[in-house]
Amino acid sequence: MLSKDEVFDKGDMYAEIEKILELEVRPKLANHYGNIEIISCYDGIVEVKLMGQCKGCLSAKYTVEDLVEATLKGAIPGIKKVILKNEVSEDLLKQARKFLNESTRKTNENWN
């Protein structure tokens, strides 16, 4: 795990991003029962995670590009890109593996 100093360019960059998110982005996401969290910021690249109803939404990519990235780039010089990080819970991964294994087993039984 990286330390905060390794993940963020400067301590005040994190504060600037948080301020813009709080004032301009979060209220719009809250209208859709969502939220946003900063994962990292390094060399002008900001990685974020959407939460609530925005997590996994089909429009999440466009929300990040059209709302988050545009807002941050307009407010903070040096922001080059905002990347959406999708996180899948370990429980969901276990369910998917179990389903795939069962499906593969049934397919193999049908071929034998």
DSSP file (Angstrom, degrees, kcal/mol; ACC not computed):
  #  RESIDUE AA STRUCTURE BP1 BP2  ACC     N-H-->O    O-->H-N    N-H-->O    O-->H-N    TCO  KAPPA ALPHA  PHI   PSI    X-CA   Y-CA   Z-CA
    1    1 A M              0   0    0      0, 0.0     2,-0.2     0, 0.0     0, 0.0   0.000 360.0 360.0 360.0 135.3    0.0    0.0    0.0
    2    2 A L        -     0   0    0      1,-0.1     2,-0.1     2,-0.1     5,-0.0  -0.499 360.0-117.5 -80.0 149.0    1.3    3.4   -0.9
    3    3 A S    >>  -     0   0    0     -2,-0.2     4,-1.7     1,-0.1     3,-0.6  -0.405  30.4-106.1 -77.2 163.5    1.6    6.2    1.6
    4    4 A K  H 3> S+     0   0    0      1,-0.2     4,-2.3     2,-0.2     3,-0.1   0.883 122.1  56.1 -57.6 -39.0   -0.5    9.3    1.2
    5    5 A D  H 34 S+     0   0    0      1,-0.2    -1,-0.2     2,-0.2    -3,-0.0   0.839 109.2  46.4 -63.8 -32.9    2.7   11.2    0.2
    6    6 A E  H <4 S+     0   0    0     -3,-0.6    -1,-0.2     1,-0.2    -2,-0.2   0.776 114.9  46.9 -77.9 -26.9    3.3    8.7   -2.6
    7    7 A V  H  < S+     0   0    0     -4,-1.7    34,-2.0    -3,-0.1     2,-0.4   0.810 111.2  51.0 -86.5 -32.3   -0.3    8.8   -3.8
    8    8 A F  B  < S-a   41   0A   0     -4,-2.3    34,-0.2    -5,-0.2     3,-0.1  -0.895  70.9-140.7-113.8 138.0   -0.8   12.5   -3.9
    9    9 A D  S    S-     0   0    0     32,-1.0     2,-0.3    -2,-0.4    -1,-0.1   0.947  88.8  -6.5 -55.0 -52.5    1.4   15.1   -5.6
   10   10 A K    >>  -     0   0    0     31,-0.1     4,-1.3     1,-0.1     3,-0.6  -0.979  67.2-119.0-143.7 151.0    1.0   17.6   -2.7
   11   11 A G  H 3> S+     0   0    0     -2,-0.3     4,-1.4     1,-0.2     3,-0.2   0.877 115.9  52.3 -58.5 -38.0   -1.1   17.6    0.4
   12   12 A D  H 3> S+     0   0    0      1,-0.2     4,-2.3     2,-0.2    -1,-0.2   0.735  99.0  64.0 -75.2 -20.4   -2.8   20.8   -0.8
   13   13 A M  H <> S+     0   0    0     -3,-0.6     4,-2.5     2,-0.2    -1,-0.2   0.921 102.8  49.6 -64.7 -42.9   -3.7   19.3   -4.2
   14   14 A Y  H  X S+     0   0    0     -4,-1.3     4,-2.8     1,-0.2    -2,-0.2   0.924 111.2  49.2 -59.3 -45.3   -5.9   16.8   -2.4
   15   15 A A  H  X S+     0   0    0     -4,-1.4     4,-2.3     2,-0.2    -2,-0.2   0.890 110.6  50.2 -64.0 -40.1   -7.5   19.6   -0.5
   16   16 A E  H  X S+     0   0    0     -4,-2.3     4,-2.1     2,-0.2    -2,-0.2   0.935 112.6  46.3 -62.8 -46.8   -8.1   21.6   -3.7
   17   17 A I  H  X S+     0   0    0     -4,-2.5     4,-2.8     1,-0.2     5,-0.2   0.935 112.5  50.4 -62.5 -46.6   -9.7   18.6   -5.4
   18   18 A E  H  X S+     0   0    0     -4,-2.8     4,-2.8     1,-0.2    -1,-0.2   0.894 109.1  52.3 -58.3 -41.5  -11.9   17.8   -2.4
   19   19 A K  H  X S+     0   0    0     -4,-2.3     4,-2.3     2,-0.2     5,-0.2   0.928 111.9  44.7 -62.6 -45.7  -13.1   21.4   -2.2
   20   20 A I  H  X>S+     0   0    0     -4,-2.1     4,-2.8     2,-0.2     5,-0.9   0.914 114.3  49.5 -65.9 -43.0  -14.1   21.4   -5.9
   21   21 A L  I  X>S+     0   0    0     -4,-2.8     5,-3.5     3,-0.2     4,-1.0   0.933 112.9  47.6 -60.3 -44.6  -15.8   18.0   -5.6
   22   22 A E  I  <5S+     0   0    0     -4,-2.8    -2,-0.2    -5,-0.2    -1,-0.2   0.893 120.2  36.3 -64.9 -41.2  -17.7   19.1   -2.5
   23   23 A L  I  <5S+     0   0    0     -4,-2.3    -2,-0.2    -5,-0.2    -1,-0.2   0.860 134.7  14.4 -81.9 -37.0  -18.9   22.4   -4.0
   24   24 A E  I  <5S+     0   0    0     -4,-2.8     4,-0.3    -5,-0.2    -3,-0.2   0.736 128.3  33.8-116.4 -28.7  -19.5   21.4   -7.6
   25   25 A V  I >X<S+     0   0    0     -4,-1.0     4,-2.1    -5,-0.9     3,-0.6   0.892 107.4  56.0-100.5 -50.0  -19.6   17.7   -8.1
   26   26 A R  H 3><S+     0   0    0     -5,-3.5     4,-2.9     1,-0.2     5,-0.2   0.862 102.8  56.4 -57.9 -40.0  -21.1   16.0   -5.0
   27   27 A P  H 3> S+     0   0    0      0, 0.0     4,-1.0     0, 0.0    -1,-0.2   0.900 110.0  46.5 -59.8 -36.7  -24.3   18.0   -5.0
   28   28 A K  H <4 S+     0   0    0     -3,-0.6     4,-0.4    -4,-0.3     3,-0.2   0.893 114.1  46.8 -70.6 -39.9  -25.0   16.8   -8.6
   29   29 A L  H ><>S+     0   0    0     -4,-2.1     5,-2.3     1,-0.2     3,-1.7   0.873 105.7  60.4 -67.7 -36.1  -24.2   13.2   -7.8
   30   30 A A  H ><5S+     0   0    0     -4,-2.9     3,-1.9     1,-0.3    -1,-0.2   0.809  92.6  66.0 -62.6 -29.0  -26.3   13.4   -4.6
   31   31 A N  T 3<5S+     0   0    0     -4,-1.0    -1,-0.3     1,-0.3    -2,-0.2   0.745 108.2  40.7 -62.1 -21.4  -29.3   14.2   -6.9
   32   32 A H  T < 5S-     0   0    0     -3,-1.7    -1,-0.3    -4,-0.4    -2,-0.2   0.106 124.4-104.7-111.3  18.1  -28.9   10.6   -8.1
   33   33 A Y  T < 5S+     0   0    0     -3,-1.9    20,-2.7     1,-0.2    -3,-0.2   0.848  83.1 121.0  61.5  37.4  -28.1    9.2   -4.7
   34   34 A G  E   < - B   0  52A   0     -5,-2.3     2,-0.3    18,-0.3    18,-0.2  -0.671  40.4-171.3-122.8 177.9  -24.4    8.9   -5.5
   35   35 A N  E     - B   0  51A   0     16,-1.4    16,-2.6    -2,-0.2     2,-0.3  -0.922  14.6-131.1-156.7 176.2  -21.1   10.2   -4.2
   36   36 A I  E     - B   0  50A   0     -2,-0.3     2,-0.4    14,-0.2    14,-0.2  -0.990  10.5-164.0-141.3 147.2  -17.4   10.2   -5.2
   37   37 A E  E     - B   0  49A   0     12,-2.3    12,-2.5    -2,-0.3     2,-0.4  -0.996  21.6-127.0-132.4 137.3  -14.1    9.4   -3.5
   38   38 A I  E     + B   0  48A   0     -2,-0.4    10,-0.2    10,-0.2     3,-0.1  -0.706  24.0 178.2 -81.2 129.4  -10.6   10.3   -4.5
   39   39 A I  E     -     0   0A   0      8,-3.3     2,-0.3    -2,-0.4     9,-0.2   0.841  63.1 -24.0 -94.8 -47.5   -8.3    7.3   -4.7
   40   40 A S  E     - B   0  47A   0      7,-1.5     7,-2.8     2,-0.0    -1,-0.4  -0.986  43.9-157.3-158.6 164.3   -5.1    9.0   -5.8
   41   41 A C  E     +aB   8  46A   0    -34,-2.0   -32,-1.0    -2,-0.3     2,-0.3  -0.887  26.8 154.1-149.0 116.8   -3.7   12.0   -7.6
   42   42 A Y  E >   - B   0  45A   0      3,-2.3     3,-1.8    -2,-0.3   -34,-0.1  -0.979  67.5  -5.8-149.0 131.4   -0.3   11.8   -9.2
   43   43 A D  T 3  S-     0   0    0     -2,-0.3     3,-0.1     1,-0.3    -1,-0.1   0.845 129.5 -53.9  54.2  37.7    1.3   13.8  -12.1
   44   44 A G  T 3  S+     0   0    0      1,-0.2    36,-3.0    35,-0.1    37,-1.7   0.505 111.5 121.2  79.3   3.6   -2.1   15.4  -12.8
   45   45 A I  E <   -Bc  42  81A   0     -3,-1.8    -3,-2.3    35,-0.2     2,-0.5  -0.900  45.4-163.3-102.8 121.4   -3.9   12.1  -13.1
   46   46 A V  E     -Bc  41  82A   0     35,-2.9    37,-3.2    -2,-0.6     2,-0.5  -0.908   2.4-159.2-107.3 126.7   -6.8   11.8  -10.6
   47   47 A E  E     +Bc  40  83A   0     -7,-2.8    -8,-3.3    -2,-0.5    -7,-1.5  -0.909  18.2 179.1-104.6 130.8   -8.3    8.4   -9.9
   48   48 A V  E     -Bc  38  84A   0     35,-2.8    37,-3.1    -2,-0.5     2,-0.4  -0.864  22.1-146.6-129.8 162.6  -11.7    8.3   -8.4
   49   49 A K  E     -B   37   0A   0    -12,-2.5   -12,-2.3    -2,-0.3     2,-0.3  -0.999  16.1-140.9-128.1 129.5  -14.3    5.8   -7.3
   50   50 A L  E     -B   36   0A   0     -2,-0.4     2,-0.3    35,-0.3   -14,-0.2  -0.673  24.2-169.6 -87.1 146.9  -18.1    6.4   -7.6
   51   51 A M  E >   +B   35   0A   0    -16,-2.6   -16,-1.4    -2,-0.3     3,-1.3  -0.780  42.5  19.1-131.4 173.0  -20.3    5.3   -4.8
   52   52 A G  E >  S-B   34   0A   0      1,-0.3     3,-1.1    -2,-0.3   -18,-0.3  -0.371 127.3 -15.2  66.4-142.9  -23.9    4.8   -4.0
   53   53 A Q  T 3  S+     0   0    0    -20,-2.7    -1,-0.3     1,-0.2   -19,-0.2   0.690 134.7  64.4 -68.4 -17.5  -26.3    4.6   -6.9
   54   54 A C  T X  S+     0   0    0     -3,-1.3     3,-1.6   -21,-0.2     2,-0.4   0.747  78.8  98.7 -76.9 -22.8  -23.6    6.0   -9.2
   55   55 A K  T <  S+     0   0    0     -3,-1.1     3,-0.1     1,-0.3    -4,-0.1  -0.503 101.0   1.5 -68.0 123.0  -21.4    3.0   -8.6
   56   56 A G  T 3  S+     0   0    0     -2,-0.4    -1,-0.3     1,-0.3    -2,-0.1   0.480  92.6 151.2  80.6   1.6  -21.8    0.6  -11.6
   57   57 A C    X   -     0   0    0     -3,-1.6     3,-1.7     1,-0.1     4,-0.3  -0.367  55.3-125.0 -65.5 145.2  -24.2    2.9  -13.4
   58   58 A L  T 3  S+     0   0    0      1,-0.3     3,-0.3     2,-0.1     4,-0.2   0.761 112.5  49.4 -62.6 -24.2  -24.1    2.6  -17.2
   59   59 A S  T 3> S+     0   0    0      1,-0.2     4,-2.5     2,-0.1    -1,-0.3   0.341  78.6 105.2 -95.3   6.5  -23.5    6.3  -17.4
   60   60 A A  H <> S+     0   0    0     -3,-1.7     4,-2.5     1,-0.2     5,-0.2   0.888  77.5  52.8 -57.1 -43.6  -20.6    6.3  -14.8
   61   61 A K  H  > S+     0   0    0     -4,-0.3     4,-2.3    -3,-0.3    -1,-0.2   0.911 113.2  44.0 -59.0 -42.9  -17.9    6.7  -17.5
   62   62 A Y  H  > S+     0   0    0     -3,-0.3     4,-3.2     2,-0.2     5,-0.5   0.838 109.5  56.4 -73.3 -33.3  -19.6    9.7  -19.0
   63   63 A T  H  X>S+     0   0    0     -4,-2.5     4,-1.9     2,-0.2     5,-1.8   0.927 110.7  44.8 -61.2 -44.5  -20.3   11.2  -15.5
   64   64 A V  I  <>S+     0   0    0     -4,-2.5     5,-3.7     3,-0.2     6,-0.3   0.935 120.3  39.9 -66.6 -45.6  -16.6   11.1  -14.8
   65   65 A E  I  <>S+     0   0    0     -4,-2.3     5,-1.0    -5,-0.2    -2,-0.2   0.962 125.0  34.0 -68.0 -51.6  -15.6   12.5  -18.2
   66   66 A D  I  <5S+     0   0    0     -4,-3.2    -3,-0.2     3,-0.2    -2,-0.2   0.792 134.3  19.3 -80.8 -29.7  -18.3   15.1  -18.6
   67   67 A L  I  X5S+     0   0    0     -4,-1.9     4,-2.1    -5,-0.5     5,-0.2   0.854 129.0  33.7-104.5 -61.2  -18.8   16.2  -15.0
   68   68 A V  I  ><S+     0   0    0     -5,-1.8     4,-2.8     2,-0.2     5,-0.3   0.967 123.5  40.0 -68.1 -54.9  -15.9   15.3  -12.8
   69   69 A E  I  ><S+     0   0    0     -5,-3.7     4,-2.9     1,-0.2     5,-0.3   0.929 117.8  48.2 -62.7 -45.6  -13.0   15.7  -15.3
   70   70 A A  H  ><S+     0   0    0     -5,-1.0     4,-1.9    -6,-0.3    -1,-0.2   0.908 114.2  47.2 -61.9 -41.9  -14.4   18.8  -16.9
   71   71 A T  H  X S+     0   0    0     -4,-2.1     4,-1.4     2,-0.2    -2,-0.2   0.938 115.2  44.2 -65.8 -47.5  -15.0   20.5  -13.5
   72   72 A L  H  X S+     0   0    0     -4,-2.8     4,-2.8    -5,-0.2     3,-0.2   0.914 113.5  50.0 -66.1 -42.4  -11.6   19.6  -12.1
   73   73 A K  H  < S+     0   0    0     -4,-2.9    -1,-0.2    -5,-0.3    -2,-0.2   0.887 111.6  49.9 -62.5 -37.9   -9.7   20.6  -15.3
   74   74 A G  H  < S+     0   0    0     -4,-1.9    -1,-0.2    -5,-0.3    -2,-0.2   0.779 120.3  35.1 -70.2 -26.2  -11.6   23.9  -15.3
   75   75 A A  H  < S+     0   0    0     -4,-1.4    -2,-0.2    -3,-0.2    -1,-0.2   0.748 117.4  45.6-100.3 -28.2  -10.9   24.7  -11.7
   76   76 A I  S >< S-     0   0    0     -4,-2.8     3,-1.5    -5,-0.2    -1,-0.2  -0.929  72.9-140.3-127.4 109.4   -7.4   23.3  -11.1
   77   77 A P  T 3  S+     0   0    0      0, 0.0     3,-0.1     0, 0.0    -3,-0.1  -0.390  89.0  39.0 -61.4 141.7   -4.5   23.9  -13.5
   78   78 A G  T 3  S+     0   0    0      1,-0.3     2,-0.6    -5,-0.1    -5,-0.1   0.237  75.9 126.9 101.8 -14.4   -2.4   20.8  -13.9
   79   79 A I    <   +     0   0    0     -3,-1.5    -1,-0.3    -7,-0.2   -34,-0.2  -0.692  27.9 171.2 -77.2 120.5   -5.2   18.2  -13.9
   80   80 A K        -     0   0    0    -36,-3.0     2,-0.3    -2,-0.6   -35,-0.2   0.820  57.6  -5.8 -97.5 -40.1   -4.7   16.1  -17.0
   81   81 A K  E     -c   45   0A   0    -37,-1.7   -35,-2.9     2,-0.0     2,-0.5  -0.996  49.8-143.2-158.2 149.8   -7.1   13.3  -16.6
   82   82 A V  E     -c   46   0A   0     -2,-0.3     2,-0.5   -37,-0.2   -35,-0.2  -0.990  22.2-161.6-119.6 126.5   -9.6   11.8  -14.3
   83   83 A I  E     -c   47   0A   0    -37,-3.2   -35,-2.8    -2,-0.5     2,-0.5  -0.912  12.8-136.7-113.0 130.8   -9.8    8.0  -14.3
   84   84 A L  E     -c   48   0A   0     -2,-0.5     2,-0.6   -37,-0.2   -35,-0.2  -0.748  16.3-157.2 -85.1 124.0  -12.7    6.0  -12.9
   85   85 A K        -     0   0    0    -37,-3.1     2,-0.6    -2,-0.5   -35,-0.3  -0.908   4.1-155.6-102.9 119.0  -11.6    3.0  -10.9
   86   86 A N        -     0   0    0     -2,-0.6     2,-0.5   -37,-0.1   -37,-0.1  -0.821   8.7-162.9 -94.1 127.7  -14.2    0.3  -10.6
   87   87 A E        -     0   0    0     -2,-0.6     2,-0.5     0, 0.0    -2,-0.0  -0.929   4.1-157.6-113.4 134.4  -13.9   -1.9   -7.6
   88   88 A V        -     0   0    0     -2,-0.5    -2,-0.0     3,-0.0     5,-0.0  -0.929  23.8-119.6-110.6 131.2  -15.5   -5.3   -7.4
   89   89 A S     >  -     0   0    0     -2,-0.5     4,-2.0     1,-0.1     5,-0.1  -0.293  18.1-121.1 -67.8 153.4  -16.1   -6.7   -3.9
   90   90 A E  H  > S+     0   0    0      1,-0.2     4,-2.4     2,-0.2     5,-0.2   0.854 113.5  57.2 -62.4 -35.9  -14.5  -10.0   -3.0
   91   91 A D  H  > S+     0   0    0      2,-0.2     4,-2.2     1,-0.2    -1,-0.2   0.912 106.3  48.4 -62.5 -42.3  -17.9  -11.5   -2.3
   92   92 A L  H  > S+     0   0    0      1,-0.2     4,-2.3     2,-0.2    -1,-0.2   0.896 110.8  51.1 -65.2 -39.4  -19.1  -10.7   -5.9
   93   93 A L  H  X S+     0   0    0     -4,-2.0     4,-2.6     2,-0.2    -2,-0.2   0.909 109.4  50.6 -63.2 -41.5  -15.9  -12.2   -7.3
   94   94 A K  H  X S+     0   0    0     -4,-2.4     4,-2.5     2,-0.2    -2,-0.2   0.907 110.5  49.4 -62.7 -41.9  -16.5  -15.4   -5.2
   95   95 A Q  H  X S+     0   0    0     -4,-2.2     4,-2.5     2,-0.2    -1,-0.2   0.912 111.5  49.1 -63.3 -42.2  -20.1  -15.6   -6.5
   96   96 A A  H  X S+     0   0    0     -4,-2.3     4,-2.7     2,-0.2    -2,-0.2   0.920 111.7  48.5 -64.7 -43.2  -18.9  -15.1  -10.1
   97   97 A R  H  X S+     0   0    0     -4,-2.6     4,-2.9     2,-0.2     5,-0.2   0.924 111.9  49.6 -62.0 -43.9  -16.2  -17.8   -9.7
   98   98 A K  H  X S+     0   0    0     -4,-2.5     4,-2.4     1,-0.2    -2,-0.2   0.922 112.5  47.4 -61.5 -44.7  -18.7  -20.2   -8.2
   99   99 A F  H  X S+     0   0    0     -4,-2.5     4,-2.6     2,-0.2    -2,-0.2   0.926 113.9  46.9 -62.7 -45.9  -21.2  -19.6  -11.0
  100  100 A L  H  X S+     0   0    0     -4,-2.7     4,-2.7     2,-0.2    -2,-0.2   0.904 112.4  49.7 -65.2 -41.0  -18.5  -20.1  -13.7
  101  101 A N  H  X S+     0   0    0     -4,-2.9     4,-2.5    -5,-0.2    -1,-0.2   0.922 113.2  46.4 -63.3 -43.4  -17.2  -23.2  -12.1
  102  102 A E  H  X S+     0   0    0     -4,-2.4     4,-2.4    -5,-0.2    -2,-0.2   0.905 113.4  49.2 -64.3 -42.2  -20.7  -24.7  -11.8
  103  103 A S  H  X S+     0   0    0     -4,-2.6     4,-2.2    -5,-0.2    -2,-0.2   0.910 112.1  48.0 -63.9 -42.7  -21.5  -23.7  -15.4
  104  104 A T  H  X S+     0   0    0     -4,-2.7     4,-2.5     2,-0.2    -2,-0.2   0.907 110.8  51.9 -64.6 -42.3  -18.2  -25.2  -16.7
  105  105 A R  H  X S+     0   0    0     -4,-2.5     4,-2.2     1,-0.2    -2,-0.2   0.924 111.0  47.0 -60.5 -45.9  -18.9  -28.4  -14.7
  106  106 A K  H  X S+     0   0    0     -4,-2.4     4,-2.0     2,-0.2    -1,-0.2   0.889 111.4  51.4 -64.7 -39.6  -22.4  -28.8  -16.2
  107  107 A T  H  X S+     0   0    0     -4,-2.2     4,-1.3     1,-0.2    -1,-0.2   0.921 110.5  48.6 -62.6 -43.9  -21.1  -28.1  -19.7
  108  108 A N  H  X S+     0   0    0     -4,-2.5     4,-1.0     1,-0.2    -2,-0.2   0.880 109.8  52.4 -65.1 -37.8  -18.4  -30.8  -19.3
  109  109 A E  H  < S+     0   0    0     -4,-2.2     3,-0.4     1,-0.2    -1,-0.2   0.891 107.7  51.8 -64.5 -38.5  -21.0  -33.3  -18.0
  110  110 A N  H  < S+     0   0    0     -4,-2.0    -1,-0.2     1,-0.2    -2,-0.2   0.786 109.7  49.5 -69.0 -26.8  -23.2  -32.6  -21.0
  111  111 A W  H  <        0   0    0     -4,-1.3    -1,-0.2     1,-0.2    -2,-0.2   0.658 360.0 360.0 -86.1 -16.0  -20.2  -33.3  -23.4
  112  112 A N     <        0   0    0     -4,-1.0    -1,-0.2    -3,-0.4    -2,-0.2   0.440 360.0 360.0 -94.5 360.0  -19.3  -36.5  -21.7
